[in-house]
Amino acid sequence: MVERSRSRRMAEGAWGLVLLARVVGVGAAVALLLVSGVWDSWRTAQHVMLTKGRERGTMTLVDCGDSLCTGPFAPKGTAVARARVTISLPIRHTTGAKIPVAVEPGTDKVVRAGWGGVLFAWVPFGGALLLAAVVLAGGLRMRRTAWALAGLGAALLTGAFLTL
Protein backbone atom coordinates (compact mmCIF):
# COMPACT_ATOMS: atom_id res chain seq x y z
CA MET A 1 0.00 0.00 0.00
CA VAL A 2 1.32 3.39 -1.02
CA GLU A 3 1.26 6.21 1.49
CA ARG A 4 -0.33 9.38 0.23
CA SER A 5 0.84 12.78 1.21
CA ARG A 6 -1.04 14.96 3.62
CA SER A 7 -1.95 17.47 0.92
CA ARG A 8 -3.33 14.67 -1.27
CA ARG A 9 -5.53 13.40 1.56
CA MET A 10 -6.83 16.93 2.25
CA ALA A 11 -7.61 17.44 -1.45
CA GLU A 12 -9.57 14.19 -1.55
CA GLY A 13 -11.52 15.27 1.52
CA ALA A 14 -12.26 18.67 -0.03
CA TRP A 15 -13.48 17.00 -3.22
CA GLY A 16 -15.81 14.86 -1.14
CA LEU A 17 -17.25 18.00 0.44
CA VAL A 18 -17.79 19.52 -3.01
CA LEU A 19 -19.69 16.42 -4.12
CA LEU A 20 -21.75 16.46 -0.94
CA ALA A 21 -22.56 20.15 -1.43
CA ARG A 22 -23.71 19.41 -5.00
CA VAL A 23 -26.06 16.64 -3.84
CA VAL A 24 -27.46 18.76 -1.02
CA GLY A 25 -27.85 21.84 -3.23
CA VAL A 26 -29.59 20.07 -6.10
CA GLY A 27 -31.73 18.09 -3.66
CA ALA A 28 -32.79 21.31 -1.98
CA ALA A 29 -33.62 22.90 -5.35
CA VAL A 30 -35.75 19.91 -6.36
CA ALA A 31 -37.51 19.93 -2.99
CA LEU A 32 -38.15 23.67 -3.29
CA LEU A 33 -39.64 23.22 -6.76
CA LEU A 34 -41.94 20.42 -5.65
CA VAL A 35 -43.06 22.17 -2.46
CA SER A 36 -43.78 25.41 -4.31
CA GLY A 37 -45.80 23.47 -6.91
CA VAL A 38 -47.88 21.81 -4.21
CA TRP A 39 -48.30 25.13 -2.38
CA ASP A 40 -49.54 26.91 -5.49
CA SER A 41 -51.85 24.05 -6.48
CA TRP A 42 -53.37 23.69 -3.04
CA ARG A 43 -54.74 27.25 -3.11
CA THR A 44 -57.27 26.13 -5.74
CA ALA A 45 -57.42 22.40 -5.06
CA GLN A 46 -58.70 22.80 -1.52
CA HIS A 47 -61.94 24.31 -2.78
CA VAL A 48 -62.48 21.46 -5.22
CA MET A 49 -61.30 18.50 -3.15
CA LEU A 50 -62.55 19.35 0.35
CA THR A 51 -66.28 19.35 -0.27
CA LYS A 52 -67.64 19.45 3.26
CA GLY A 53 -69.16 22.87 3.97
CA ARG A 54 -68.42 24.22 0.49
CA GLU A 55 -71.00 25.77 -1.76
CA ARG A 56 -71.40 23.78 -4.96
CA GLY A 57 -73.59 24.08 -7.99
CA THR A 58 -73.55 24.95 -11.66
CA MET A 59 -72.61 28.12 -13.44
CA THR A 60 -74.08 29.20 -16.75
CA LEU A 61 -71.55 31.03 -18.89
CA VAL A 62 -73.10 34.32 -20.03
CA ASP A 63 -70.21 36.66 -20.84
CA CYS A 64 -66.76 35.31 -21.69
CA GLY A 65 -63.59 37.26 -22.38
CA ASP A 66 -60.14 35.88 -23.16
CA SER A 67 -59.56 34.28 -19.77
CA LEU A 68 -62.51 35.23 -17.56
CA CYS A 69 -66.17 34.25 -17.75
CA THR A 70 -69.13 35.54 -15.74
CA GLY A 71 -72.63 34.25 -15.22
CA PRO A 72 -75.24 33.21 -12.67
CA PHE A 73 -74.64 30.50 -10.07
CA ALA A 74 -77.36 27.88 -9.54
CA PRO A 75 -76.82 26.18 -6.18
CA LYS A 76 -76.94 22.52 -5.37
CA GLY A 77 -78.08 21.70 -1.85
CA THR A 78 -77.97 24.46 0.76
CA ALA A 79 -75.82 26.89 -1.22
CA VAL A 80 -76.99 30.44 -1.92
CA ALA A 81 -77.85 31.46 -5.49
CA ARG A 82 -75.80 34.30 -6.92
CA ALA A 83 -76.65 36.53 -9.87
CA ARG A 84 -73.04 36.96 -11.00
CA VAL A 85 -69.92 34.92 -10.31
CA THR A 86 -66.61 34.83 -12.17
CA ILE A 87 -64.41 31.94 -13.22
CA SER A 88 -61.02 31.82 -14.90
CA LEU A 89 -61.26 29.52 -17.89
CA PRO A 90 -58.12 29.14 -19.99
CA ILE A 91 -59.88 26.78 -22.41
CA ARG A 92 -62.62 27.13 -24.96
CA HIS A 93 -66.22 27.17 -23.77
CA THR A 94 -69.31 28.38 -25.50
CA THR A 95 -71.70 30.95 -24.08
CA GLY A 96 -74.63 29.21 -22.48
CA ALA A 97 -72.64 26.18 -21.33
CA LYS A 98 -73.29 24.93 -17.79
CA ILE A 99 -70.28 23.79 -15.81
CA PRO A 100 -70.06 22.33 -12.30
CA VAL A 101 -68.32 24.72 -9.90
CA ALA A 102 -67.42 25.29 -6.26
CA VAL A 103 -67.50 28.75 -4.69
CA GLU A 104 -64.40 30.09 -2.96
CA PRO A 105 -65.52 31.09 0.55
CA GLY A 106 -66.16 34.79 1.05
CA THR A 107 -65.89 35.70 -2.65
CA ASP A 108 -67.87 35.63 -5.87
CA LYS A 109 -65.17 33.58 -7.55
CA VAL A 110 -65.79 29.97 -8.48
CA VAL A 111 -63.51 27.13 -9.53
CA ARG A 112 -64.28 24.20 -11.75
CA ALA A 113 -65.51 21.13 -9.84
CA GLY A 114 -65.32 17.43 -10.69
CA TRP A 115 -62.36 15.51 -12.08
CA GLY A 116 -61.57 18.26 -14.55
CA GLY A 117 -61.39 20.80 -11.74
CA VAL A 118 -59.23 18.57 -9.56
CA LEU A 119 -56.74 17.91 -12.33
CA PHE A 120 -56.74 21.55 -13.45
CA ALA A 121 -56.07 22.67 -9.87
CA TRP A 122 -52.95 20.50 -9.77
CA VAL A 123 -51.50 21.84 -13.06
CA PRO A 124 -48.84 23.96 -11.25
CA PHE A 125 -47.65 20.82 -9.48
CA GLY A 126 -47.45 19.02 -12.84
CA GLY A 127 -45.25 21.81 -14.17
CA ALA A 128 -43.10 21.62 -11.04
CA LEU A 129 -42.69 17.87 -11.59
CA LEU A 130 -41.47 18.47 -15.14
CA LEU A 131 -39.03 21.16 -14.07
CA ALA A 132 -37.78 19.10 -11.12
CA ALA A 133 -37.15 16.20 -13.51
CA VAL A 134 -34.84 18.35 -15.62
CA VAL A 135 -32.97 19.61 -12.56
CA LEU A 136 -32.67 16.10 -11.13
CA ALA A 137 -31.40 14.61 -14.39
CA GLY A 138 -28.90 17.39 -15.01
CA GLY A 139 -27.75 18.03 -11.46
CA LEU A 140 -27.59 14.55 -9.98
CA ARG A 141 -27.71 12.39 -13.10
CA MET A 142 -30.61 10.41 -11.65
CA ARG A 143 -32.14 9.68 -15.03
CA ARG A 144 -34.63 6.98 -14.03
CA THR A 145 -36.05 9.05 -11.22
CA ALA A 146 -36.17 12.07 -13.51
CA TRP A 147 -38.07 10.09 -16.15
CA ALA A 148 -40.54 8.95 -13.50
CA LEU A 149 -41.11 12.55 -12.34
CA ALA A 150 -41.46 13.75 -15.93
CA GLY A 151 -43.93 10.96 -16.70
CA LEU A 152 -46.07 11.87 -13.68
CA GLY A 153 -46.00 15.56 -14.59
CA ALA A 154 -46.87 14.89 -18.22
CA ALA A 155 -49.70 12.53 -17.21
CA LEU A 156 -51.13 15.16 -14.86
CA LEU A 157 -50.97 17.90 -17.49
CA THR A 158 -52.44 15.63 -20.17
CA GLY A 159 -55.25 14.53 -17.87
CA ALA A 160 -56.09 18.15 -17.06
CA PHE A 161 -56.12 19.05 -20.75
CA LEU A 162 -58.35 16.11 -21.70
CA THR A 163 -60.89 16.49 -18.89
CA LEU A 164 -61.48 20.22 -19.37
N, C-alpha and C positions, 0 to 999 in steps of 0.2 A: 504494500500500500504506500502510495506516494503522499508525503506531507505537503499540504498546501500552505502558502504563506498567509499571514494574518490579513493582509490587504485583499487577497483573493477571497478569503472566507467572509470578510465584511462586504465585499461587492456582491457575493452570492446572496447574502442576507438582505442587502438593499434591493436587489432585483426581486426577491420574494415579496418584499413590502410593496414594490411597484405593482406586481401582479395582484396582490391582495387588494390594493387600492382600486385597481381597475375593476375587479369583480364586485367590490362593494359599491363603487360609483355607478356602474352600469345597472347593478341590481336595484339601487336606490332610484335611478331614473325610470326603470321599468315599473317599479312599485308606484312611483309618483304618477306616471301616466295612467296606470290602471285605477288607482284610487281617485284621481281627478275625473276619469271617465264614469266611474260609478257615482261619484258625488253629483256630477252634472246630470246624469240620467235619473237619479233618484228624485230630483226636484219635480219631475213630471210623472215618473212612474208611481210614486206613492199615491197619487190621486186616482190612478187607473187600477192599481193592484190591491190597495187596501180599501175594500168596498164598504166596510161597516161604518155607518154614519155619514156616508157621502151621498150627495144628491146626484142621481142618475136620471137619464132620460134620452130623448132624441132632439136633435136640432135640425131645423129645416133651413137650408142655405138660401138666403134671399139676395144678399148683395156680396159679391166676391171681387176682391182686388187681386193683385199679384200674389200676395202671401197671406192675406187676412180675409176671412169671411164673417159675415154677421147674419143673424136671423133669430127667430123666436125659439125658446126652449120649452119643450113639452115634457113635463115630469113623468117619472115612473115611480109609483109608490107614494111616499110622503113628501117628496120634493116640492118646491115652490115653482110655479110657472113664471117665466120671465119673458118680457116682450122682446128684449134684445140682448144677445150674448155674442161674444166674439171667439173665434177659433183660428189658430194659425195652421193653414193647410198648404204644405209645400208641393202638393200633387194636384192633379186635375180632378175637379168635381164640377158637376153641372148645377146651375141654379135650380132650386126646387128639390134637390136630393136631400134625403133624411139620413142622418148618420147618428149612431149611438155615441153619447158623450157623458162625461162626468164633470161636474162643476168644481172648480177650485174654490175652497172655502173662503168666504169673505170678498169674493170678486164676481165679476160678470164674465170671466174667462172660463172657457171649457176646454177639455182635452178629449181626444178621441178615446173611446172605450172599446172593449173587446180585445181579441188577439192582435188586431192591427194596431190598436193603441198601445198595447203592452210592448210589442216589438218596436214600434216607432219611438216610444219613450226611451228605449235602451240603445238607440242609434249612436249617441255619443260614446257609450261604452264599446260598441262595435268598432268605431273609429279608433278608440284608444287601444283596443286589442290589435288592430292592424299596425298601428304605429309602434306599439311595444314589440311586436314580432320583428320589425325591421331593426329596432335598437338591440334586441336580444341576439338576433342573428349576426349583426355586424360587430357588436361590442363584446359578446362572450362566445361567439361561434357555436351557439346552441341551436343548430339548424332544425332538428326534429321538434324541439319545443317551440321554436319560432313558427314552423309550419303548422303546428297544432293551434297556436294562438291566432295565426292568420286565417286558418280554416274556420275557427269559431267566429271570428270577427266578420268574415265574408258571409258565413251562413246567417248571422244575425242581420246584417245589412240587406241581404237578399230576401230574407223572410219579411222584413219590414217593408221592402219595396213591393213584394208580391201581395201582401195582405192589405195594403192601403190602396 
